[in-house]
Each structure stands twice: as C-alpha cells, then as structure tokens.
Amino acid sequence: MLTFVCWLLLFVVCWPLAIIALVLWPFVWLLSLPFRLIGITFEAVFSLLRAILLLPARVLGQGK
C-alpha cells in the first residue's frame, strides 16, 4: 500500500514539472543560442590560428 501511495505522490509532483519543462524548454533554447554561436565562432578562430601556427611544420613535412 505504501508503494502505491509513493507512486501517486510521484505522479502528482512530477507531472507539473514535466509540463513546466515542456513549456520553458523553447525559451531556454532561445537564451542559449547566442552562447552557442559565440562558442562556434571561438572554435573557428582557434582552429584558424592553429592552422596558421602549424603551417610551417606541415610545409616542412612534420605533419605527416
């Protein structure tokens, strides 16, 4: 009987949280989008710098 009551309590507590998460998820995604774009930009800049710095080694044959 205690297990059934625990399942009912879990159902009552969790379904509102699930609905709130479904409603708020698009807003969280929109808020995180600029940070993702900044991360992609920094990754591209660092990849370009790495390619430029390692170019002499690749030309001399060390990158094989």
Backbone hydrogen bonds, N-H to C=O, Kabsch-Sander energy under -0.5 kcal/mol:
donor,donor_aa,acceptor,acceptor_aa,energy
5,V,1,M,-2.0
6,C,2,L,-2.3
7,W,3,T,-2.3
8,L,4,F,-2.3
9,L,5,V,-2.4
10,L,6,C,-2.5
11,F,7,W,-2.3
12,V,8,L,-2.5
13,V,9,L,-2.3
14,C,10,L,-2.6
15,W,11,F,-1.8
17,L,13,V,-0.8
18,A,14,C,-2.4
19,I,15,W,-2.1
20,I,16,P,-2.6
21,A,17,L,-2.3
22,L,18,A,-2.2
23,V,19,I,-2.0
24,L,20,I,-2.7
25,W,21,A,-1.8
28,V,24,L,-2.2
29,W,25,W,-2.5
30,L,26,P,-2.3
31,L,27,F,-2.2
32,S,28,V,-1.9
33,L,29,W,-1.1
36,R,32,S,-1.9
37,L,33,L,-2.3
38,I,34,P,-2.3
39,G,35,F,-2.2
40,I,36,R,-2.4
41,T,37,L,-2.2
42,F,38,I,-2.6
43,E,39,G,-2.2
44,A,40,I,-2.1
45,V,41,T,-2.4
46,F,42,F,-2.6
47,S,43,E,-2.0
48,L,44,A,-2.2
49,L,45,V,-2.5
50,R,46,F,-2.4
51,A,47,S,-2.3
52,I,48,L,-2.4
53,L,49,L,-2.7
54,L,50,R,-2.2
55,L,51,A,-0.5
55,L,52,I,-0.6
58,R,54,L,-2.0
59,V,55,L,-2.5
60,L,56,P,-2.1
61,G,58,R,-0.6
62,Q,57,A,-2.8
63,G,57,A,-0.6
64,K,61,G,-0.7
